Amino acid sequence: MLTAVKRGEIAAVVTSLEMREAPRPRPLPASPLRLVRWHAPGADAYRTLFRRIGAPWLWFSRLLLSDEALLAILRDPAVEVSAVVDRTGVEIGLLELDFRVAGSCEIGFFGLVPELAGKGHGRWLMAQALAIGWSHPITRMWVHTCTLDHPSALGFYRAQGFRPFARAVEMFADPRLLDILPRDAAPHIPLIDPSS
């Protein structure tokens, strides 16, 4: 059965995945990158990195928040935000772990700039995420991905030991039509303008 999506909107199938026990320890993959805890990122600096990583996949949720709402999340002591930096100290990735639900760690945001895709850095970053997450008193780590993400995202999470537990369809206004993201972002996702 097909469900029509209104012009100017986008639909995505969201898959939620979880890990109920810490994986066996294994050597951390080699990488020239570093993960640096970002204790108090400014709203503008965070949004700049968020856009650099997420625009190709239409990440926009944090771009809608006011500075106050965004900083309330980022500065919550139960949310750990880290930036991936290259050899020169330039921020090129993001890891956000959310421990606000007792006993659980949600990988809120996990990503690298598009130029790093397919080079093995994602495995390194996930190893970091798992080590940090399971160092807390948790019984569950979880993450969600959707059909707008990189085509290999779901397979990547499964290969890291996450198991799917739920699926949902999400529909929302196309952020490119709301001037939240540029109109040329995510060219692989058709932009259907209701005014045309």
C-alpha positions in Angstrom: 0.0 0.0 0.0 1.4 3.4 -0.9 0.8 6.5 1.2 0.9 9.8 -0.6 3.4 12.4 0.6 2.3 16.0 0.1 4.3 18.2 -2.2 6.9 20.0 -0.3 7.2 17.2 2.3 9.6 14.3 2.7 9.0 10.8 4.1 11.7 8.6 5.6 11.6 5.1 7.1 13.3 5.3 10.5 14.9 2.2 12.0 15.8 2.1 15.7 18.6 -0.3 16.8 19.9 -1.3 20.2 22.7 -3.1 21.9 21.9 -4.7 25.2 25.4 -5.6 26.4 28.8 -4.3 25.9 30.7 -5.8 23.0 33.8 -7.7 23.5 36.9 -5.5 23.9 38.8 -5.2 20.6 41.7 -3.0 19.6 40.8 0.6 18.6 41.1 1.0 14.9 44.0 3.3 13.9 43.1 6.8 12.8 44.9 10.1 12.4 41.8 11.8 14.0 41.2 12.7 17.6 38.0 12.8 19.6 37.8 15.9 21.8 35.2 16.4 24.5 33.3 19.6 23.6 32.2 20.8 27.1 30.5 24.0 26.2 30.1 24.4 22.4 28.5 27.7 21.3 25.3 27.4 19.4 26.8 28.9 16.2 29.9 26.6 16.3 27.7 23.6 16.9 25.3 24.4 14.1 28.2 25.0 11.7 29.6 21.6 12.3 26.1 20.0 12.3 25.5 21.5 8.9 28.8 20.4 7.5 28.2 16.8 8.5 24.4 16.6 8.1 23.3 18.8 5.2 23.9 15.9 2.6 21.5 13.8 4.7 19.0 16.6 5.5 19.8 16.8 9.2 17.9 19.8 10.4 16.4 19.1 13.8 19.0 21.1 15.7 18.8 24.0 13.2 15.2 24.6 14.2 15.9 25.1 17.9 16.4 28.5 19.5 19.9 29.1 21.0 18.5 28.6 24.5 16.8 25.3 23.7 19.9 24.0 21.9 22.3 25.1 24.6 20.0 23.5 27.2 20.6 20.1 25.5 24.3 20.6 24.8 25.2 21.8 28.3 23.0 19.2 30.1 25.5 17.2 32.3 23.9 14.0 31.0 24.7 14.8 27.4 28.3 14.3 26.2 29.2 16.1 23.1 32.5 15.5 21.4 34.1 16.8 18.2 36.3 14.8 15.9 39.3 16.9 14.9 41.9 16.4 12.3 45.7 16.8 12.7 45.3 20.6 12.4 42.5 20.8 15.0 39.7 21.4 12.5 36.4 19.9 13.6 35.3 17.3 11.0 33.0 15.0 13.0 30.5 14.9 15.8 29.6 12.4 18.5 26.7 13.1 20.8 25.8 10.6 23.5 22.7 11.2 25.6 22.5 9.6 29.0 19.4 11.5 30.2 17.4 8.2 30.5 18.8 6.2 33.4 20.6 3.0 32.3 20.5 4.0 28.7 22.8 5.7 26.2 21.3 7.1 23.0 23.8 7.9 20.2 22.0 11.2 19.4 24.3 12.3 16.5 27.1 10.4 14.9 28.8 11.6 11.8 31.8 12.8 9.8 32.1 15.3 7.0 31.2 13.7 3.7 34.8 13.7 2.4 35.7 11.1 5.0 33.0 8.6 4.0 34.2 5.1 3.1 37.7 5.5 4.6 37.2 3.5 7.8 37.0 6.5 10.1 33.4 5.6 11.0 34.6 2.3 12.6 37.1 4.3 14.6 34.4 6.7 15.8 32.0 3.9 16.6 34.7 2.2 18.7 35.1 5.5 20.6 31.3 5.8 21.1 30.9 2.2 22.4 33.9 2.6 24.7 32.5 5.8 26.2 28.9 4.7 26.3 29.6 1.4 28.0 32.0 3.0 30.5 28.8 4.4 32.1 26.4 2.3 34.2 24.1 1.4 31.3 22.3 -1.7 30.1 21.4 -0.4 26.7 22.9 1.7 23.9 20.7 2.6 21.0 20.6 4.7 17.8 18.3 5.4 15.0 18.9 5.8 11.3 16.6 6.5 8.4 16.4 6.1 4.6 17.7 9.6 4.2 21.1 8.7 5.8 24.1 7.4 4.0 23.0 4.2 2.1 25.4 2.0 4.2 24.3 3.5 7.6 21.9 0.7 8.6 24.3 -2.0 7.6 27.1 -0.2 9.4 25.2 -0.1 12.7 24.2 -3.8 12.3 27.8 -4.8 11.6 28.8 -3.0 14.9 26.5 -5.2 16.9 23.3 -3.1 17.0 20.0 -5.0 16.4 16.9 -3.4 14.9 13.9 -3.3 17.3 11.5 -0.8 15.7 10.6 1.0 12.5 8.4 4.0 11.8 7.6 6.4 9.0 8.4 10.1 9.5 7.0 12.8 7.3 8.1 16.4 7.6 8.3 19.7 5.6 11.4 19.7 3.3 14.0 21.8 5.1 15.3 23.1 1.8 12.0 24.8 1.1 12.0 26.4 4.5 15.4 27.9 4.0 16.9 25.9 6.8 19.2 24.1 4.4 20.3 25.2 0.9 18.1 24.0 -2.0 21.1 22.1 -3.4 21.6 20.0 -0.2 21.0 16.3 -0.6 20.6 16.3 -4.4 19.9 12.5 -4.3 16.6 13.3 -2.5 14.1 14.9 -5.0 12.9 18.3 -4.0 9.3 18.6 -5.0 8.3 22.3 -4.7 4.6 22.8 -4.2 4.8 26.2 -6.0 6.1 24.6 -9.2 
